[in-house]
Amino acid sequence: MVKKAGEHINLFIVEDNRFMREGWTAILNLESDFIVLDAFESCEEAFESDVLPKADIAIMDIELPGMSGIEGVTYIREKHPGMAVIMATAFDDDKNVFEALCAGAVGYLMKKISPGDLKQAVRDASDGGSPMSPGVARKVIQAFHLPSGKDGRGVLTERELEILEQLAKGRSYAAIGETLFLSVDGVRYHIRNIYDKLQVNTRAEAVSKGISHRLIKPLMLQ
């Protein structure tokens, strides 16, 4: 989604903190090239509205009442693939960063971002960029500077790496089986081996570790 010169950037905000929500709305609405279509307390409220088909960019928190921001990104990417989603959150841990990027977020900002940097992030996303707060960008870069072969590469088989990539895309066991010509039981068998080798217990942990150790790439970088 790259806007042409002179076109407005239509966006909406999902943030459960009223003061933050109203503050961001006021800041962005001061810009002549931005139109904040609406601001919502939850993903459910946003998705029941009529703004999604009109929006170019969503700014979304992660920890929300009901559906999480990461689940919200997944929904938007499925229903409105042309929309860019920027996460704006207080959480900069590896798990949230990589889960958000794997879900399809194009940017990841900390809530303490300055008004000027927030405006620039929206413009960067509109121009096809991936705006990130410096500390978050450093985490992503460091994930690709680890020595290859560490903690999994050479331990996971090629088939297990294929399945890990499918897990990162949010595919169900059945969908993975169809893609890789495996039974659902076969997929489960390989996933158990992946969890054991990476010493994790959940899909999110496996994907996060897979990205941080360069076994797979975040979707935005593939």
Kinemage of the C-alpha trace (Angstrom):
@kinemage 1
@onewidth
@group {chain A} dominant
@subgroup {mainchain}
@vectorlist {calphas} color= white
{ca met a 1} P 0.000 0.000 0.000
{ca val a 2} L 1.831 3.075 -1.278
{ca lys a 3} L -0.153 6.319 -1.380
{ca lys a 4} L 0.288 8.775 -4.217
{ca ala a 5} L 1.338 12.336 -3.541
{ca gly a 6} L -1.627 14.440 -2.455
{ca glu a 7} L -3.752 11.491 -1.309
{ca his a 8} L -4.959 11.258 2.256
{ca ile a 9} L -3.804 8.453 4.525
{ca asn a 10} L -6.886 6.948 6.159
{ca leu a 11} L -6.248 5.211 9.463
{ca phe a 12} L -7.898 3.934 12.585
{ca ile a 13} L -6.642 3.254 16.101
{ca val a 14} L -7.290 0.350 18.472
{ca glu a 15} L -6.146 1.223 21.996
{ca asp a 16} L -7.938 0.500 25.274
{ca asn a 17} L -6.361 3.416 27.171
{ca arg a 18} L -8.756 6.304 26.515
{ca phe a 19} L -6.177 9.031 27.098
{ca met a 20} L -3.680 7.405 24.744
{ca arg a 21} L -6.388 6.779 22.164
{ca glu a 22} L -7.646 10.360 22.242
{ca gly a 23} L -4.111 11.760 22.311
{ca trp a 24} L -2.992 9.854 19.224
{ca thr a 25} L -6.197 10.822 17.423
{ca ala a 26} L -5.662 14.501 18.170
{ca ile a 27} L -1.971 14.384 17.148
{ca leu a 28} L -2.606 12.652 13.848
{ca asn a 29} L -5.659 14.690 12.937
{ca leu a 30} L -3.529 17.828 13.051
{ca glu a 31} L -1.799 16.664 9.869
{ca ser a 32} L -3.444 17.680 6.597
{ca asp a 33} L -2.591 14.367 4.920
{ca phe a 34} L -4.005 12.151 7.707
{ca ile a 35} L -7.624 11.247 8.379
{ca val a 36} L -8.313 9.257 11.551
{ca leu a 37} L -11.522 7.489 10.593
{ca asp a 38} L -12.232 6.342 14.146
{ca ala a 39} L -10.614 5.043 17.335
{ca phe a 40} L -11.717 1.953 19.234
{ca glu a 41} L -11.219 0.324 22.601
{ca ser a 42} L -11.092 -3.243 21.253
{ca cys a 43} L -10.564 -5.232 18.065
{ca glu a 44} L -14.115 -6.533 18.264
{ca glu a 45} L -15.479 -2.978 18.291
{ca ala a 46} L -13.279 -2.007 15.347
{ca phe a 47} L -14.132 -5.071 13.274
{ca glu a 48} L -17.877 -4.572 13.773
{ca ser a 49} L -17.600 -1.017 12.409
{ca asp a 50} L -17.528 0.034 8.772
{ca val a 51} L -14.051 1.614 8.801
{ca leu a 52} L -11.882 -1.339 7.754
{ca pro a 53} L -12.653 -1.235 4.022
{ca lys a 54} L -11.844 2.506 4.022
{ca ala a 55} L -8.581 2.350 5.996
{ca asp a 56} L -5.017 2.255 4.729
{ca ile a 57} L -3.307 1.854 8.103
{ca ala a 58} L -4.253 0.537 11.543
{ca ile a 59} L -2.383 1.483 14.721
{ca met a 60} L -3.006 -1.242 17.273
{ca asp a 61} L -2.042 -2.115 20.825
{ca ile a 62} L -1.191 -5.721 21.725
{ca glu a 63} L -2.796 -6.147 25.156
{ca leu a 64} L -6.467 -5.429 24.563
{ca pro a 65} L -9.729 -6.565 26.149
{ca gly a 66} L -11.003 -9.644 24.321
{ca met a 67} L -9.085 -10.327 21.105
{ca ser a 68} L -5.397 -9.459 21.383
{ca gly a 69} L -3.689 -7.086 18.991
{ca ile a 70} L -1.718 -9.966 17.497
{ca glu a 71} L -4.949 -11.848 16.804
{ca gly a 72} L -6.278 -8.610 15.346
{ca val a 73} L -3.335 -8.367 12.943
{ca thr a 74} L -3.999 -11.918 11.776
{ca tyr a 75} L -7.649 -11.067 11.128
{ca ile a 76} L -6.802 -7.914 9.196
{ca arg a 77} L -4.182 -9.662 7.063
{ca glu a 78} L -6.744 -12.317 6.129
{ca lys a 79} L -9.676 -9.986 5.449
{ca his a 80} L -7.899 -6.818 4.277
{ca pro a 81} L -4.436 -7.816 2.998
{ca gly a 82} L -3.774 -4.380 1.528
{ca met a 83} L -3.931 -2.659 4.906
{ca ala a 84} L -0.741 -1.962 6.873
{ca val a 85} L -0.809 -2.582 10.627
{ca ile a 86} L 1.540 -0.836 13.044
{ca met a 87} L 1.767 -2.208 16.562
{ca ala a 88} L 2.078 0.487 19.248
{ca thr a 89} L 2.612 -1.110 22.630
{ca ala a 90} L 4.438 -1.071 25.939
{ca phe a 91} L 5.850 -4.572 25.337
{ca asp a 92} L 9.217 -5.017 23.600
{ca asp a 93} L 10.010 -8.615 24.605
{ca asp a 94} L 11.108 -11.037 21.896
{ca lys a 95} L 7.905 -13.065 22.041
{ca asn a 96} L 5.558 -10.155 21.348
{ca val a 97} L 7.849 -8.565 18.762
{ca phe a 98} L 8.284 -11.703 16.668
{ca glu a 99} L 4.698 -12.898 17.069
{ca ala a 100} L 3.443 -9.524 15.837
{ca leu a 101} L 5.796 -9.534 12.855
{ca cys a 102} L 4.945 -13.131 12.017
{ca ala a 103} L 1.246 -12.255 12.158
{ca gly a 104} L 1.851 -9.604 9.507
{ca ala a 105} L 2.454 -6.287 11.279
{ca val a 106} L 4.638 -3.968 9.174
{ca gly a 107} L 5.846 -1.888 12.114
{ca tyr a 108} L 6.384 -2.056 15.857
{ca leu a 109} L 6.492 1.091 17.994
{ca met a 110} L 6.810 1.712 21.711
{ca lys a 111} L 4.055 3.822 23.266
{ca lys a 112} L 6.561 6.352 24.541
{ca ile a 113} L 7.188 7.390 20.928
{ca ser a 114} L 7.207 11.149 20.332
{ca pro a 115} L 4.391 12.790 18.327
{ca gly a 116} L 6.824 13.605 15.529
{ca asp a 117} L 8.102 10.037 15.320
{ca leu a 118} L 4.542 8.684 15.358
{ca lys a 119} L 3.612 10.849 12.379
{ca gln a 120} L 6.757 9.817 10.531
{ca ala a 121} L 6.038 6.129 11.262
{ca val a 122} L 2.610 6.438 9.661
{ca arg a 123} L 4.120 8.076 6.588
{ca asp a 124} L 6.854 5.428 6.396
{ca ala a 125} L 4.273 2.635 6.546
{ca ser a 126} L 2.204 4.381 3.878
{ca asp a 127} L 5.298 4.520 1.655
{ca gly a 128} L 5.848 0.785 2.030
{ca gly a 129} L 8.361 0.948 4.884
{ca ser a 130} L 8.553 -0.897 8.207
{ca pro a 131} L 8.762 1.665 11.022
{ca met a 132} L 10.204 0.357 14.277
{ca ser a 133} L 11.365 1.893 17.518
{ca pro a 134} L 15.193 1.658 17.752
{ca gly a 135} L 15.244 -1.047 20.436
{ca val a 136} L 12.829 -3.227 18.480
{ca ala a 137} L 14.765 -2.794 15.236
{ca arg a 138} L 17.891 -3.872 17.103
{ca lys a 139} L 16.188 -7.101 18.218
{ca val a 140} L 15.204 -7.924 14.647
{ca ile a 141} L 18.701 -7.218 13.349
{ca gln a 142} L 20.326 -9.262 16.113
{ca ala a 143} L 18.128 -12.204 15.185
{ca phe a 144} L 19.915 -12.289 11.829
{ca his a 145} L 23.405 -11.811 13.236
{ca leu a 146} L 23.508 -15.004 15.281
{ca pro a 147} L 25.918 -17.673 14.030
{ca ser a 148} L 24.135 -20.018 11.638
{ca gly a 149} L 23.712 -23.488 12.984
{ca lys a 150} L 23.061 -22.354 16.546
{ca asp a 151} L 20.201 -23.938 18.499
{ca gly a 152} L 18.455 -25.759 15.718
{ca arg a 153} L 19.941 -25.396 12.245
{ca gly a 154} L 21.475 -28.791 11.566
{ca val a 155} L 19.359 -30.240 14.391
{ca leu a 156} L 15.983 -29.741 12.753
{ca thr a 157} L 15.496 -31.764 9.601
{ca glu a 158} L 14.520 -30.087 6.332
{ca arg a 159} L 10.980 -31.382 6.804
{ca glu a 160} L 10.840 -29.936 10.331
{ca leu a 161} L 12.078 -26.582 9.041
{ca glu a 162} L 9.331 -26.622 6.412
{ca ile a 163} L 6.740 -27.299 9.091
{ca leu a 164} L 8.164 -24.584 11.350
{ca glu a 165} L 7.790 -22.101 8.475
{ca gln a 166} L 4.169 -23.187 8.065
{ca leu a 167} L 3.562 -22.727 11.788
{ca ala a 168} L 4.961 -19.196 11.501
{ca lys a 169} L 2.342 -18.466 8.829
{ca gly a 170} L -0.416 -19.463 11.259
{ca arg a 171} L -1.462 -22.539 9.286
{ca ser a 172} L -3.549 -25.249 10.924
{ca tyr a 173} L -2.247 -28.818 11.187
{ca ala a 174} L -4.657 -29.850 8.431
{ca ala a 175} L -3.510 -27.030 6.134
{ca ile a 176} L 0.145 -27.901 6.779
{ca gly a 177} L -0.592 -31.523 5.927
{ca glu a 178} L -2.243 -30.554 2.644
{ca thr a 179} L 0.652 -28.281 1.690
{ca leu a 180} L 3.389 -30.780 2.565
{ca phe a 181} L 1.480 -33.958 1.647
{ca leu a 182} L 1.418 -35.296 5.198
{ca ser a 183} L -1.328 -36.731 7.356
{ca val a 184} L -2.421 -34.687 10.369
{ca asp a 185} L -0.836 -37.357 12.587
{ca gly a 186} L 2.388 -36.977 10.604
{ca val a 187} L 2.324 -33.220 11.144
{ca arg a 188} L 1.773 -33.727 14.882
{ca tyr a 189} L 4.712 -36.148 14.998
{ca his a 190} L 7.066 -33.638 13.400
{ca ile a 191} L 5.808 -30.792 15.594
{ca arg a 192} L 6.462 -32.842 18.726
{ca asn a 193} L 10.029 -33.356 17.498
{ca ile a 194} L 10.392 -29.624 16.782
{ca tyr a 195} L 9.199 -28.740 20.293
{ca asp a 196} L 11.564 -31.289 21.817
{ca lys a 197} L 14.609 -30.157 19.827
{ca leu a 198} L 13.977 -26.450 20.423
{ca gln a 199} L 12.985 -27.056 24.052
{ca val a 200} L 9.669 -25.226 23.735
{ca asn a 201} L 6.067 -26.077 24.560
{ca thr a 202} L 3.913 -23.970 22.247
{ca arg a 203} L 3.641 -22.856 18.634
{ca ala a 204} L 4.414 -19.245 19.606
{ca glu a 205} L 7.573 -20.272 21.467
{ca ala a 206} L 8.708 -22.441 18.554
{ca val a 207} L 8.172 -19.651 16.018
{ca ser a 208} L 9.837 -17.047 18.247
{ca lys a 209} L 12.869 -19.251 18.789
{ca gly a 210} L 12.958 -20.216 15.133
{ca ile a 211} L 13.112 -16.557 14.127
{ca ser a 212} L 15.553 -15.472 16.823
{ca his a 213} L 17.980 -18.221 15.775
{ca arg a 214} L 17.606 -17.665 12.036
{ca leu a 215} L 15.892 -20.971 11.346
{ca ile a 216} L 13.062 -19.060 9.669
{ca lys a 217} L 12.463 -15.423 8.803
{ca pro a 218} L 9.680 -13.088 9.939
{ca leu a 219} L 7.033 -12.945 7.233
{ca met a 220} L 7.750 -9.261 6.578
{ca leu a 221} L 11.342 -10.167 5.626
{ca gln a 222} L 10.619 -13.203 3.440
